[in-house]
Amino acid sequence: MYSNKELWNYAKDELVSMVTTLGFPKELGYEMAKRLGSPKAIHRMTSYLANEKPKALYRSLRKQKE
C-alpha cells in the first residue's frame, strides 16, 4: 500500500508532466496541484488535459508552433 505522501507526489508529478507537455511552465502544474486539494482531483485534471485538450490551450499551442 502506498502512503498518502507517495500518492500526492505521484499525482503531482503526472500533472506537472502533462502541463509541460502542453507547453506551459512547470510552476503552473505545481500551483494547480496545490490548489486542487487531493490526489483524486489532480488525476481528474490530468485526465481532462490529456483527453480534451481545451480549445484555448490548443489554439495557443498551434500558434506557437507556426
CORWO-V438868 format. One record per pair of residues at least 4 apart in sequence whose ideal C-beta (glycine too) atoms are under 7 Angstrom apart, sorted by the first residue. I is the first residue (numbers start at 1). J is the second residue. D is the distance in whole Angstrom. If there is no record, write none. Layout:
BEGIN
i->I j->J d->D
i->I j->J d->D
END
This chain:
BEGIN
i->2 j->6 d->4
i->2 j->7 d->5
i->4 j->8 d->6
i->5 j->9 d->6
i->6 j->10 d->6
i->7 j->11 d->6
i->7 j->39 d->5
i->8 j->12 d->6
i->8 j->39 d->6
i->9 j->13 d->6
i->10 j->14 d->7
i->11 j->15 d->6
i->11 j->33 d->7
i->11 j->39 d->4
i->11 j->42 d->4
i->11 j->43 d->6
i->12 j->16 d->6
i->12 j->33 d->4
i->12 j->42 d->6
i->13 j->17 d->6
i->14 j->18 d->6
i->14 j->46 d->5
i->15 j->19 d->6
i->15 j->29 d->5
i->15 j->32 d->6
i->15 j->33 d->5
i->15 j->42 d->5
i->15 j->45 d->6
i->15 j->46 d->5
i->16 j->20 d->6
i->16 j->26 d->5
i->16 j->29 d->3
i->16 j->30 d->6
i->17 j->21 d->6
i->18 j->22 d->7
i->18 j->46 d->5
i->18 j->49 d->5
i->18 j->50 d->6
i->19 j->24 d->5
i->19 j->26 d->7
i->19 j->28 d->5
i->19 j->29 d->4
i->19 j->32 d->7
i->20 j->24 d->7
i->20 j->26 d->5
i->20 j->29 d->7
i->22 j->49 d->6
i->22 j->57 d->6
i->22 j->61 d->7
i->23 j->61 d->5
i->23 j->64 d->6
i->24 j->28 d->5
i->26 j->30 d->6
i->27 j->31 d->6
i->28 j->32 d->6
i->29 j->33 d->6
i->30 j->34 d->6
i->31 j->35 d->6
i->32 j->36 d->6
i->32 j->45 d->6
i->33 j->42 d->5
i->36 j->41 d->4
i->36 j->42 d->5
i->36 j->45 d->6
i->37 j->41 d->6
i->38 j->42 d->7
i->39 j->43 d->6
i->40 j->44 d->7
i->41 j->45 d->6
i->42 j->46 d->6
i->43 j->47 d->6
i->44 j->48 d->6
i->45 j->49 d->6
i->46 j->50 d->6
i->47 j->51 d->6
i->48 j->52 d->5
i->53 j->57 d->6
i->53 j->58 d->5
i->54 j->58 d->7
i->55 j->59 d->6
i->56 j->60 d->6
i->57 j->61 d->6
i->58 j->62 d->6
i->59 j->63 d->6
i->60 j->64 d->7
i->61 j->65 d->7
i->62 j->66 d->7
END
